[in-house]
Amino acid sequence: MQAEFNRGVALLHSFAYSSANATFQHVATEDPKCAMAHWGVAMSLFHQLWEPNLAPASLPNAEKEIANARRIGSTDARERGYIRAFSLLIKDANTVPFSSRNQHYEQAMADLAHRNPNDIEAQVFYALALLSNAPPADKTHSRQKQALAILEPLDRAYPEHPGITHYIIHASDSGELAAGGLSAARKYAQIAPSVPHALHMPSHIFTRLGLWQDSVTSNLAASRAAREQNDPGEELHAMDYLVYAYLQLGRYDDARHVIDQLNSMERLGNGDFKVGYAATAMPVRYAVERHQWDEAATIKPDAKSLPQVAAIAVWAHALGRTRGEHTANVNRDVATLQLYEHQLKNAGNEYWASQVSILREEVGAWAAQANGEHAEAEAQLRGAADEEDSLEKLPVTPGPVVPAREQLGELLLKQHRAADAVVAFKTSLVNAPGRKSALDGLALATQEMAAR
């Protein structure tokens, strides 16, 4: 059963959670004395870099599995350390916020890794815990760098370890660090070629670096594998990145084909964040990136969507109205975005509340521009851009549908301020290299400056 258990751990490292769960369940059945099999089942319910990290519906099962692990027990201090760490993650779950429990888990994994420096899995799971707790507002990427300091030496010793390679990519998923993750991105699909997430993950780095054809290749393979394995969440995630890459290449017909695929899929379950985000973002990207404002104005949120997902659809509708020079009823959209923002704040989700606030400011800016209030429009959009630049994206997204600073460049062009637009576009392209609209805007602004 050791080989089967090791396979379950490898599946965990590639976020193939359903397969990992089934594998550990099989080990537990075949070896009733294996406490770590129950730890593995519990770990398959803990999605450290996705939302929700530990779904409320999964919590009773996680508690049951860890209780079984503790009941069976182990003579191995390391195994007891793994079980104890997860126990801290679910302790007082009804009264202690997840963020606090996750900090306790990280500290327990730090202690375990420190006590067992030769336990490679302890080091790797500790690095993942660091990434799980990395604050989106930390633009120094301190936890990511701490994780890389653990992972990169291990990568040289164990170049085919799926977790090491995978987490190097996640740790490098920022403008500052992306170039250093390119080697890991190039090899991950070869390490776990049957796992949809492993096929997709390299595109996180490709997107950061503007390597659009590489992203297309990665996500075509990932979406096909996910479809064959009946994993709609992973399929949609790959499809969203695929649409994003096609749009940057100007391959609009190919992007439309992916949207058609989306529309043919049934019972998507938009209440799930991963599914709902991708299903909502794809048609929004397709309309907004092409500046098809009438098309964007027809987009409406799904009734089952979470507020942070529904906000993207409301933003697209409002943008379609304001940028199409039709500002009637746009205040209704602004009020809806404000409602979503309050809901997220009240739920303690400050990150997504900030993201919705940025969307609301963008709508307000374009409405002001349409009403001839040019100074107010610029002020609002600069504020949105500054706030957006202060936050990192989450792993589930390729980035904002349209970066606020790129929109600022477009706004300044409309105000016939080509020199200022050039600055905005160049700054945006540093943060998001290779975006087609920013490159097109920069070329237009440069031409206007030269014509004067």
N, C-alpha and C positions, 0 to 999 in steps of 0.2 A: 504493500500500500504506500510505501514511501514515494515511489515514482508518481503515483496518482496524486498524492498530497502535493508534491513539488509542481505538478502540472497545474493544480488549483492555484498555487501561489503565483505561478507565471501568468495565469489568466487574470488574477487580481491586478497584477502589475500592468496589464494592458487594458484594464477597465472593462473586461469581458465578464461583467458581474453575474449575469444569469448562468453562463457556463461554469464559472467558478463556484457558484452556489451549488449547482448540480454535482460537480466534482467532489466538493467537500461533503455533501450529503451522502454520496456513495461511500466515501472513506469512513464516515461515521457509522454507516450501516454495516460495513464489512469489518470494522475494528471498533467495537463498542467501548474499548478502553482508551481510545485516542481523544484526549481532551482537546488537542489542537484542531481536530476536524471541526469541532463546534466553534472554536475561535474563527476558523476559516469561513464558516457559514455566516457568522456575525459580521465579519469584515466585508463580505460580499454585499451587505446591506448598507455599508458606509461608503458613500460616494464622495470622496474627500474634496474633489475639485469641481463638482457639479452641484446644481441646486435641484432639490434640497439635498444637503449633505447626508442627512439621516432622516428620512421621511417619517413623520409621525406614525403613519400606518405600518412602517417597518419596525418601529421601536419595540413592540411586544415580542416579536420574533427574535430581535437582537438580544433582549433581556433574557429570553428563554435559553438561547444558545449559550450565552456566557454563563448562565446559571448551571447549565449542563457541564460546561467545561470546568467550572470550579468544583462541581460535585464529583466529577471523575478524578480531577486533580492530576498532578504530575510531579515526578521526582526531579525533574529538570528545572533548575532555577530560571533559566532563560524562558522556557515555556510558560512558567508561572508569571514571568514579567510581561509577556505578550498579553496574557489573559487579564492581568491586573490593569494594564494600560487601557484595554477596551472597556473594562469595568468602570473606570473613571469617566469614560466618554458618555456612559449612559446613567451614571449615578445622579440621582435627584433631577432626572430629566424634566419632570413636571414643574420644577421650581427654579432651576438654574438655567440661564440662557445657554444655548448651544455653543456660542462663542467662548464662554468661560470653560465649559466642559472640554472643548477642543483644545484649549490652552493646557488644561490638565493632562490631556492625552499626549500632547506634544512633549511636555516636560517628562512624563513617564517614559516616552520613547527615547528622549535624550538620555535619561538615566540608564535605560537598558543598553543603548548603543555605547555609552561610556564604559559600562561594566563589562561589555562583551565586544571589544574592538575587533575581534576576528570573526564575529557573526555578521556576514555581509548583509543578510536580510534586515537585521536590526538597523544597520546604517542606512539602508535604502528606505525603509519605512519611516525612519526618523526624518530623512530628507523630504519625503512626501508630506509628513506632518508639518514641517516648516513651510512648505508651499501652501498647504491648506490654510495656514494662519497668516499668510502674507497680506498686509493691509493694502487695498487698492490705492490708497492715498500716499503710500510710501514710494515716491519716485526715485529714491536711492536704491530700491530693490534689495534691501539689506538681507531679508530672509532668503530671497532667491540666490543671492551671492553666497550665503551661508550653505545653502543646499548644494550649489555648484562646487563649493570647496570640498564637500563630502563626495559628490558623485563623479567629478572629473578624474580624480586619481583612481577610483574604482573602475571607471570606464576603460582606462588603460590596461588594467589587470583582467577585467571581465568584459570584453568588448561586445559579447553577444547576450548579455543579461538584459532582458526586456525592460525591467523596471528602471535600471540605471539610464538606459538610452531614452526611455519615455520621459522620465522626470527631468533629464537635462533639457529636453525640448520645452517642457512646461516652464522650467526655471528661466529659460532664455526667451520666453515669449513676451518680449518688450523691445521697443526701439533701441534701447541702450545695449541689450545683450544678444539680440537675435543672431548677429553674424557668428557668434561663438557657438550657436546651436545648430549651425548648418550641417556639420559633419554627422551629428546624431540624427538629424532629419533625413539625411541621405541614406542612412543604413537601417532605420527602424523598421521599415516595411519588409526588409529582407530577414529580420530577426523573427518577426511574427506575421508571416505572409497571409495567414488565414483569418486574422483578427481584424474586423472592420476598423476599429479605432486606431490600430497600429498603421493601417494603410492611410488613414486620414491625418493622423497627427503631424506628419512632416509639413502639411500645408499651413500649420500655424506659423512656422518659420518662413515658409515661402511667401505667405501673405505679408509678414512683417518686412520682407526684403523686396517685395514687388516682383517675385518670380512667378508670374501668373501661369505660364504653361506648365511649370512643375506642379503648381497647385491643381490645375485641371487634371493632370495625369493622376495625381494622388487621390483626388476625390472621386474621379470616375471609378477607380478601383475600389475605393471604400464604399461608395454607394451601391455598387454591384454586389460586393460581398455581404453587406448588411441586408440587402433585399433577399439574397439567397438564404441567409440565416434568419430571416423574419425578425429583424431588429429595426423597427421603424424609427426609433429615436436616433440611432446611429446613422441610418440612411438619410433622414432629414437633415441631420447635422452636416453630413458630407455634402448634401445637395445645396445647402445654404452657402457653404464655402465655394462650391462649384459655380453657383450663380454669380457670386461676388467676383470670382476670377474671370468668368466669361465677360462680364460687363467691363472690366478693366481692359480686356483685350478688344473691346468693341464687337464681340461676337454675339450680337443681340439675338439672332435666330437660335443659337445654341442655348442661350439663357432662357428664351421663350419655351424651348423644348422641355427644359427642366421644370419650368412653371406648369406646363401641361401635365407632366408626370405628377407633380404635386396635386393638381386639381383632380387627377384620376384616383388618388388614394382615398380610401374610406376609413371612417372611424379613427381619426388621427389622435383624439384625446388631447385637445388643445389646453386642457387644464394642467397638463404636465409641462413644466417650464421648458425643458429641452425640446420637446415636440412643438409646443406652442410658439416658442421664439422663432424657430426655423420656419415654420409654416406661415407665420405672420411676416417675417422679415423678407422672405424671398419676393413676393409680389410688390412689396414696398420698394425694395431695392430696384426691381425691374422698372417700375414707373419713375421713381425719383432720379435714379442715375441717368435716365434717358431724357430727363426734363419734360416728361409727358404729364403736364400738370392736370389736364382734364382727367386723365386716367388715374392719377393719384387721388384726385378729389372724389373718386367713387369708392375708395377703400374704406371699409368699416371694420371695427374690432369684432372678433368672435365673442359671443356672450359668455363662453366658458373660460376666456383668457384671464390669466393673472393680470393685475393692474400694470405691472412693468412691461408686459407684452402688449396689452391693449393700447397702452400709451403710444407705441410705435405706429399703430394703425391710425389712431386719432391724429398724431403728428403729420402723417402722410396726407390725410384728408385735409387738414388745415393748411399744410404747405401747398397742396394742389390749389386750394382756393386763393391763398394770398399771393403766390407766385404767378398764378394765372390772372392776377389783378382783380379778383372777386373777393372782397373782404366781408361780404354780408355773412352774418352768423358766425364769424370766426371767433367771437368772444365766447360762444358756446363751447367750442373746442378747447379754448384756453381754460375755461372753467372746469371742463372734464379732466384736463391734464392736472390742474391744481388739485382736484379731488383725488386722483390717483396718487399724487405726491403726498397728500395728507394721509391716505390709507397706508402707504408704505412707511412713512415716518412713524405712525402709530403702531405699526407692526415691528418697529425696530430695524427696518431694512433701510439704513441710511444710504447705502451705496446706490440702490435703485431709485430711492427718492431723489438723490442728486442727479441721476441720469434723466429722470422725468422732468426735473426742474430745468435742465439744459434744453430739453425738447420744447418746454413751454416758453423759455426765453427766445428760442429760435423763431417760433411762431410769432411771438410778439414783435420781434425785430422785422420780420417780413411784412407783417401787417402795418407796422409804422412806415416802412418804406413805401408800401402801396398807397398809404395816405399822405405821402409827401413829407413825412417827419424824418428827414434823413439823419439828423444828428442822433435822435432817439434810437433809430434803427441800428446805427453803428454802435452806440453804447451798449445796447442789449446784446448784440451779436458778439462784441468783444468780451463782454462779461461771460457769455455762454462758452466762448472759446477758451478763456482763461480757466474756467471751472473744469471744462472737459480735459484740458491739457494737464490738470493737476491729478487726474485719476487714471489708473490703468483699466483696461478692459478686462472682462472675465473670460475664462477659457471657452465658454459656449458661443462667443460671438467673434467674427472676424474684426470687429471694430464698429464704430458708429456707422449708420447707413451712409451719411455724408458728414465728415468731420466739420465741426462748427467753424474752425479756422478756414477751411476751404470755402464754406458758405460766406464767410466774411470777405474773402477775395471776390466772390461773385457779386456780393452786395456793393463793394467798392467799385467794381467795374460798372455796375448799373449807375453809380453816382459819378461816373466819368473821372475816377481817381485812379488812373492806371498805375502810377508809381506805387501808391499804397497797396493796390491789389497785388502787384508783383511781390511785395514783401509778405503779404498774407499767404499767397500760394506757395512761395518758397518755404515758408515756415511749416505749412501744412504738409508739404512733400517730404520734409525732414522726418516728421512724425509718422507719415503714411506714404512711403515711397511708391512711385509708379501708378498712382491713382489717375485714371484717364481724365476725369473732369478737372482735376487740379492742373494736370499738364496742359490740357486744352485752354484752361483759363489763363495759365501763365503765358502761353504762346500768344493769346489774344491781347493780354495786357501789355506784353512786350512790343507787339506790333503797334498798338495804340501809342505807346511812348515814342516809338521810332518815327511815327507819322507826324509828330508835333514839331 
